[in-house]
Amino acid sequence: MRFGSPAALTALALGLAAAVAPVPTLAAPPTPAAPAAPAQFAHPGVLNSRAQLDFVRAKVQAGQQPWKPAFDSMLASKYGSLFRTPQPRAVVECGSYSNPDIGCSDEREDAIAAYTQALAWYVTRDSRYAKKSIELMDAWSGTIKDHTNSNAPLQSGWAGSTWPRAAEIIKHTYTGGWANQGRFATMLREVYLPEVINGRPNTNGNWELIMMDAAVGMAVHLDDRASYDKAMGIYLGRVPAYFYLASDGTQPVYPPRSTIDTRSELVEYWHGQSTFVDGLAQETCRDFGHTGMGIAAAMHVAETSRIQGRDLYPQFKDRFRHALGFHAKFELGEAVPSWLCGGSLSKGIGPATEVGYNALHTRLGVSMENTRRLTEGRRPAGTENHFEAWETLTHADNPH
């Protein structure tokens, strides 16, 4: 029986608590404000605003740390090559853990390359980079028809998060022309958006956060207010179910729309963890790699929302700062207590902390020593070859 269900409340009101299975005491999480798309979307406005991009461009041109080394590292990567040949497929087939990988890596990496080239265009104003970004986007928009196998929604989330970042920069800042931008928009609307817009409530939470990262970004690029509202609604429910705070009660929030509704199911869903502390994430005891993806996607959506006029960081500040700090301290080498994941953690959080650290520390003035040490110690952040890319360049100490 779900806590707070009409049956449970009726039994309690009649004094029949003894006849009801014991349930933990839960504090109702704050009800998030209803999702509301802006009356007019800001462009470019997916993860990076024009003001943020101008800040980055000025820092790189001035040769300043850490932006110039981050930019140089980006250009030196395989994604920065002007000789890259796109590898589109009509059907991308991705099984669990991308096995089989029939176009999965090619798709993700071409999307990252398109974004890399778009950033290079913005910083340098060298039209060769814009044209290469367009070439990559056109190759896929003229070819892909579908994603198949078990990882199709997640694969669509990874690539679908990245394509709009590239497209926003090119469409709204490059004046050299993009003849097939309408076809690219159709690809997002018909191939990617249907795979992600409804989320996956019963999967590990990084899936739904990544899918909403993609859905929100595509909705912005498509000026699609209905899809934006739907994706934001799912995101606002998923964040409290992914990052625990003591104010939630003795256990985490149940994932919305899921079939998980008992404590035993919740503990299993949290990979066997039954002791809950501030900052613990639903996948902490699975591994830090997937948790890092969940963290990154959560920050990406918050960043895009802020650009579009609704700043979610104050609302989620405590969840985000505790989640970043909790994982940072163990990533830095703090001993793992026996009550946490059986005393063993699978670390490797990836380049997931830069956006959140900048939002909370640079903009809101939150002290985050462990997150600072981890973030600054690993600069420049590169890419994990899925959907996180070059976030030292775009978000380090960026006040905009």
C-alpha angles and dihedrals in degrees: 000000000000114000109252094024116144091250093054093047092049092051091050092048091053092050093248097128091130090064093053123080110254114263131191120255109255129187110221108247116237111279107245118232113261113272112257126180115219117262087242124018120234115236131237083029114138110107090320128060124201090252091053092048092049089052090052093047092052092049094049093047089051090052093237130162132284096006101058095051089045091052093046090050091051093051092046091055123093088256092062096058117118088206096062114132115212118235106204125176132194092223122027112200118198124173127188111314086006093292109165095034104194102162095331098116092038092054096047093045095047088052091051089047091052089052092045092052091047091053090047089052093052095049098042103025086221104149092209089076093050091050092050091050089051091047091055094046092046093050092058098038089054094050119027120093107160151357119227143185129042099308095050095111093047094044089050088051095051096048093032090057092055105041095065092051089059094041094050093056095045099042095046103036109026114083097184093092137259108213096185100046090113091055090050090052089051089053091055093046098045107027107030110023097058090054095056111024097086096047125213107263098183098049127086108292097247088071095060094041091051091046091052090047086058096041094049092047093048092046090055093049091047094044085234107158096178094054091044091054093046093049093046091050091055091045094051090054096043099051095066089045092053103043116046127218125183088236088070089072132246093327138025125276114273112252106259118250091010130122091237106111110140131072093241091053090047093052089050089048089052088056096257098311112141101167112076127199135169112290099018111138129211091249100037091108092045095057140297093246094068091036089054090054090052091049093048094049092048090053093045092056092046090050093051091046090053091052088051092055106268116097109205096175095089090051094049098029097115095044092048098044093047093046092050094044096044094054094038094059093055092042086055091055109268112158114263113238118229093244092060115083091328091301095297132096131188101221132194108109095178126210092324105122108063100084095045094043091052094047095049102033105031098036104027099030095234114163108235108165099168092044090048093052093048096044098044092040092059100044131168093049110209127183136293087212094247113075109315111092140163097339095154086060095047103034113019108124089338108158097189 
